[in-house]
């Protein structure tokens, strides 16, 4: 069995990004995009891919369809150095999901066909494989509809096996932010929401209050603040980090890349300041190319960026 640093359970699909479309999509008109990018998508897969490129040994479990989209996504993930030997490919009517992203100057539209991500269940998971690592991570809590009732059990089992754990819920498409998340958080060592998600989960519009409430429920709370950087809180210790100034091309996957950078250092025992700084660096790199993984796939670009900006 592979000697792994981090194992990941999550969704696996591609992102189709269409640039230059008008904000108002008029019906019955053929609207022309200026350019497109077809990249590895999904929060979990972007996280796993970029974490592996950073140098962590990463194993991934998901469920995909036996279709071209699934094959391309699996190949992209493996090319990044992720062990995909436990990804389950299933034939049937439900195919691998796809997300279409329409970036705008002030916002973006995200359209997702979930496909097999809604069908992945507890029986798809190899628990012995998952517990062979030092750390366990799950993304997109609210998209795992078949798995969700047993996610608390999954995290409990990881803790019983003495792994550290992390969770990034991402958005709740139903905007309900269910109470079952509370049961999971008791087993979470590192919780990684963005500012909006933190306020939604804590059920308060006051960010400071959200930080206080959530920090009482997990060992380490990390909140991604977009243009304001990020903060981390562990007990009474709180650390903030300003964002890096880069020429941003695309914000898709920046939060997942931040998670990868933060946890790459966390698993190695780094202090919160180092984890935050490395997370900001990875998130900033992600924005310099279209999609969430392309900046990491360009090996020369990746190495130059870190060589110039990271002072170990």
Buried (B, 14 or more C-beta within 10 A) or exposed (E): EEEBBBBBBBBBBBBBBBBEBEEEEEEEEEEEEEEEBBBBBBBBBBBBBBBBBBEBBBBBBBBBBEBEBBBBBBEBBBBBBBBBEBBBBBEEEBBBBBBBBBBEEEEEEBEBBBBBBBBBBBEBBBBEBBBBBBBBBBBBBBBBEBBBEBBBEBBBBBBEBEBBBBBBBBBBEEEEBEEEBEBBBEBBBBBBBBBBBBBBBBEBEEBEBBBBBBBEBBBBBBBBBBEEBBBBBBEEEEBBBEBBEBEEBBBBBBBBBBBBBBBBBBBBEBBBBBBBBBBBBBBBBBBBBBBBBBBBBBEEBBEEBBEEBEEE
